[in-house]
Amino acid sequence: MTARVRATTLAALAAVLLAACGASEPPPTSPLAEDPRGGAAATVVVGVPSVLPTFPSPDAPGGAPAGDAEHLAGLAIEAMAEWLAVPATAFTEVSVERVEWPNACLGVERPGFACAEVITPGARITLGTFGGAATYTVHADLEGRLAWAPLMDAERVVAEVFPDAGRIVLEPVDGPDEIGTALAVMPGSRLDIALADLKPGDRVHVAVAPSLQPDAGLAPLVWLVVLRD
């Protein structure tokens, strides 16, 4: 056997051995290449930026389209019940009005929080209580994402904070004050600061909703933003 033939034979044998090793032991893969749908590290929270408390939209029952008025009203009732910590049976649908919201926050903006300026088709859902004591408004998009729309908002100064009770007392203002001085922090309230970190003397911008018990003198807090110089 000539030297050239021996070299060719050895090269062929080496190629066979390398192929066999590659078949029995595939190269390692990067953990970053794993299916992103699995594992805690791949958890993704999807929502509308800066929208006040959002409520996830389950698949519409009975094959109803996501933007169906009755479906959206049902979601709004479930959400408001959760936000105010009361039974859903406390609410009834008053109206569902088709709306094109001016931004991704569904028309519910907070000071200092940016909203994407994009026209968002949706609906304004008005809910009443069976006792007729209050009316609540929920803004929605056609995918079922919801935002709690406050009755009114204003700048105020904090007088006292009771974190354990979930209560905030505001300093009184001169003249009429429809908001009042006592606020209740609800499960659906959105604060940009931990309640325990809120201090007397802090200037805040607050938004409130009607109380289920108007005579209680305690307004449910929709959102609170601390005004920083």
Secondary structure as the mmCIF struct_conf table of DSSP 4:
data_model
#
loop_
_struct_conf.conf_type_id
_struct_conf.id
_struct_conf.beg_label_comp_id
_struct_conf.beg_label_asym_id
_struct_conf.beg_label_seq_id
_struct_conf.end_label_comp_id
_struct_conf.end_label_asym_id
_struct_conf.end_label_seq_id
HELX_RH_AL_P HELX_RH_AL_P1 ALA A 3 SER A 24
BEND BEND1 GLU A 25 GLU A 25
HELX_LH_PP_P HELX_LH_PP_P1 PRO A 26 PRO A 28
HELX_RH_3T_P HELX_RH_3T_P1 PRO A 31 ALA A 33
BEND BEND2 GLU A 34 GLU A 34
TURN_TY1_P TURN_TY1_P1 PRO A 36 ARG A 37
BEND BEND3 GLY A 38 GLY A 39
HELX_RH_3T_P HELX_RH_3T_P2 ALA A 40 ALA A 42
TURN_TY1_P TURN_TY1_P2 PRO A 49 SER A 50
BEND BEND4 LEU A 52 PRO A 53
HELX_LH_PP_P HELX_LH_PP_P2 PRO A 58 ALA A 60
HELX_RH_3T_P HELX_RH_3T_P3 PRO A 61 GLY A 63
TURN_TY1_P TURN_TY1_P3 ALA A 66 GLY A 67
HELX_RH_AL_P HELX_RH_AL_P2 ALA A 69 LEU A 84
TURN_TY1_P TURN_TY1_P4 ALA A 85 ALA A 85
BEND BEND5 VAL A 86 VAL A 86
HELX_RH_3T_P HELX_RH_3T_P4 ALA A 88 ALA A 90
STRN STRN1 PHE A 91 TRP A 101
BEND BEND6 PRO A 102 ASN A 103
TURN_TY1_P TURN_TY1_P5 ALA A 104 GLY A 107
TURN_TY1_P TURN_TY1_P6 PRO A 111 GLY A 112
STRN STRN2 THR A 120 THR A 129
TURN_TY1_P TURN_TY1_P7 PHE A 130 GLY A 131
BEND BEND7 GLY A 132 ALA A 133
STRN STRN3 THR A 135 ASP A 141
TURN_TY1_P TURN_TY1_P8 LEU A 142 GLU A 143
BEND BEND8 GLY A 144 GLY A 144
STRN STRN4 LEU A 146 ALA A 149
BEND BEND9 LEU A 151 LEU A 151
STRN STRN5 MET A 152 PHE A 162
TURN_TY1_P TURN_TY1_P9 PRO A 163 GLY A 166
STRN STRN6 ARG A 167 LEU A 170
HELX_LH_PP_P HELX_LH_PP_P3 GLU A 171 PRO A 172
BEND BEND10 ASP A 174 GLY A 175
BEND BEND11 GLU A 178 ILE A 179
BEND BEND12 THR A 181 THR A 181
STRN STRN7 ALA A 182 LEU A 191
BEND BEND13 ASP A 192 ILE A 193
HELX_RH_3T_P HELX_RH_3T_P5 LEU A 195 ASP A 197
TURN_TY1_P TURN_TY1_P10 PRO A 200 GLY A 201
STRN STRN8 ARG A 203 VAL A 208
BEND BEND14 LEU A 212 GLN A 213
HELX_RH_3T_P HELX_RH_3T_P6 PRO A 214 ALA A 216
STRN STRN9 ALA A 219 VAL A 226
#
